[in-house]
Amino acid sequence: MSPLVSCIIPCYNAAPFLAETLDSALAQTWPHKEIILVNDGSNDDSLAIGRGYEARGVKVIDQVNRGAASARNRGLREARGEYIQFLDADDLLSAEKLSAQLELLQHRPSGTIATCAWGRFQSDPLKASYADEIVFRDFSPVEFLVLGGDSGAMMHPSAWLVPRSVTDAAGPWNETLSLNDDGEYFCRVLLVSAGMAFSSNGRSYYRSGLPGSLSQQRGERARRSQFRSIELIEQHLLTAEDSTRTQRAAANYYQRFIYDFFPAPIDLMRQAETRIAALGGSSLSGPAMGPKTAALARLIGWKNTWRLRHLIRA
C-alpha cells in the first residue's frame, strides 16, 4: 500500500483564506492522505469553515489558543501518516506536490527530506515570486544551514515533506518560540535527516505581506523569540559540526538579527555582538536597503539611518 501522508494545518483567524488552503490539500493527486486542521482558538469563522469540510474527510480539532507551535504539535500527536506535510492555513500547494516528492523519495536513502520550489504571493499563486531559488537543489543538512546563515535564503514550512521517523527523532516544535519557530524546528529536523532532495515538480505557495501575520511581527516578544531561535540554531549547528564555516554561518545569523531589529532591544544587540565576536566575526557587509536609504546610509551610516527609521515609526 502507498504510504499515508498527514497534512497538518494550524489555524488562527485565517477565515478569508482557509477554504482555499483546504481545497489545495484535498486536491492533491496523492490518494493516500489525511488532513488535520487544528483550530488554535480562532475568534473568526475559521472553525465553522473547517467544520464544513468534515464531510470531505478533514479532521477538525479545536483547542484554546496556545500558538502555532502548540497547534502543530497537537497535529503531530493525532497524525497517523508515514510522512508529514505542514501547511499554514493561508498557504497553498500545487496539486502534484506530494506525488512528485514521494516519487523522488522512493529513490533516495531512508530518512531523506523532500523539498520543492516555493514562491511568495499575495492573492494569485500564478503570480508568485521565486526569490530564494538558491535553495532549489539537493543539500546535505549542514550545507543548507550554512547557506541560510551566509545568504539569508530559506525554505518555508509548506515546501518540506518529512518522513515521520525524522520528525519523531527531531522532537516537537518548541512552544516557547513564536517568531522563527519554524527555523529552529527545521534546523533540528535537518540535522537528524539523511539530507534534502529537491523535487523539480510540484510547488508550494507562501502568502506574504499580510498585516498582523506572525512573520510581520516586530514587538518585544517576537524579537526575543527570534534571538532565542538563533541561539538554539547555533547550538544545534555547532554540535553537528564545529568548524570555520559553521561558526561564520552562526555569526551571520546573529548579524542578520542586528540588521533586522536594530536598535532595540539594546540587551539583545549587545548579546548578538558578543556572540559574533566569539564566533570569529560575520562575513556580511551590511543590511539590504533600497537606493534612497542606501544614499542616506552613506552619509550618516546604517546604524544612524536605522535609528532615524525607528524614531519615525515610533
Disulfide bonds with the S-S distance in Angstrom:
none
